[in-house]
Amino acid sequence: MSATSPAPVAQSAVKGLAAIVGFLVLVEFASGILQGYYTPIYPQIAEHLSIHEGDINWFEAAQLIVSALCIPLLARLGDLIGHKKVLLISTAVTAVGSWWLAFAPGFTTFLVGWAIQGAYVVWLPLEIAIIHRRTRSSGRQELLTRRGAAILVGSLELAVIIGALTSGLLVDSLDMNVLLAMPAVVVTAVFFVILAGIEQAPGDDTGGGIDSTGLALVTVALGVLMGGLVWLRLDGGGSLLGWLTIVVSFGVFVAFWRFEARHPEPIVDVKLFSSSAQWPVQLTAFLFGVPVLGGQIPLSTYAQADPAVRGYGLGADSAFISTLIGLYVVTLAIGAFTLPLTTRLLGGVRRALVVACCLVGVGYLLWLPFHDHTWQALINMGIAGLGSGALVAALPAAAAAAAPPERTGIATGMTNGTKTVGGAIASAIFAIALTATGSLDATAEKVAPLSGYLTVWAVCAGASFLAALALLAAPKHAFSDTPASSGVIPG
């Protein structure tokens, strides 16, 4: 009997992929709701909790740190027990955090709920790993993975628009507890979508263990780092304790790196991370996290600042902020959906990503001289959005292309992990920059200085241009459609 022709197998894989991507689109819809829903109402949340508007950044910093810790653990679990199982676990945890937010009475409880909700950050890497694994027999694995990622990210960005428009329109008519409960309903529903619609792929259960010591070390390192940033927030930039704490955190990171390099099953594969094909992609993700995650809350609070009172701002209400966010996110969706086209026009994935990084940098750089009018804000964020959409779609796929098949989950997860760490550090730094008093005293003035916003935009622009330089250091095979050989880490 003759061997089965690869063509029908490949066609079957592609056909099955369409159904899987369809269900994963619904998951990304929920992710988009979470990412867009809260942004127009950050000032109202600050008022609801009676806190300084700059302190909203600590919510984002806490969530991003928890997310950064979840990503390597959950991505590794995905490679061990199956990506669908871990997708269900992370969705359940996200639902708990979302319901918690709806009834949190104060700053500390809200901070805890917001942090728990950060488990959703692993959804996209797990989904891309699912697509990557299911297209292995197609003969076009990397190409189909990038296309699937573009569809998912485009869907996510469209859902961000829906979430932003919904909260902006309802904030003045609903009780805050009811308003905050709506994302929880969506996340709860998507748990059952995953349960019923996505099958566990054969061969997902690969065995192995979890590096608990490595997880503990990276937890301590990130915790000490954030502690140092909190001290700087409380005592100002001259805080000796704050800077000493940050130095200690670097020492813990070094110990973590050395331990992971010797461990046979590390929680973070530092050998993979430091390979010539991976580190430029991962460094790009880290730097990209600064504007795309750290810069969100400052943009919302700046746009709603009243220029008649503060001398800066756009004076927009929540409903109009939703419209601005919607227009911005449209450009993100365009950037994601047109990634295959721009890749062909520019002659390769690397060139497309370098251009995308430069677009993000130019968009934020324009904020420095042009921040007084709504039309300027639209142009600035439209330019940044085109680049951001392409990067969100392409970076996990680029990481998967440069990783062995059994490491796709951790490779894609690492892009979100490094991006999240970059965003967390940026959020904490921006919280310091946007605090006029250097104190959490409730009687202190609760407005941010314009110089703080200028610092935010300058840092976002600089990080984006550095990301473009990092991509130029990657070898060409890092963005090739030829799958990495099993068990071989590209060097």
Secondary structure, 3 states (H helix, E strand, C coil): CCCCCHHHHHHHHHHHHHHHHHHHHHHHHHHHHHHHHCHHHHHHHHHHHCCCHHHHHHHHHHHHHHHHHHHHHHHHHHHHHCHHHHHHHHHHHHHHHHHHHHHCCCHHHHHHHHHHHHHHHHHHHHHHHHHHHHCCCCCCHHHHHHHHHHHHHHHHHHHHHHHHHHHHHHCCCCCHHHHHHHHHHHHHHHHHHHHHHCCCCCCCCCCCCCCHHHHHHHHHHHHHHHHHHHHHHHHCCCCHHHHHHHHHHHHHHHHHHHHHHHCCCCCCCHHHHCCCCCHHHHHHHHHHHHHHHHCHHHHHHHHHCCHHHHCCCCCCCHHHHHHHHHHHHHHHHHHHHCHHHHHHHHCCHHHHHHHHHHHHHHHHHCCCCCCCCHHHHHHHHHHHHHHHHHHHHHHHHHHHHCCCHHHHHHHHHHHHHHHHHHHHHHHHHHHHHCCCCCCCCCCCCCCCCHHHHHHHHHHHHHHHHHHHHHHHCCCHHHHCCCCCCCCCCCC
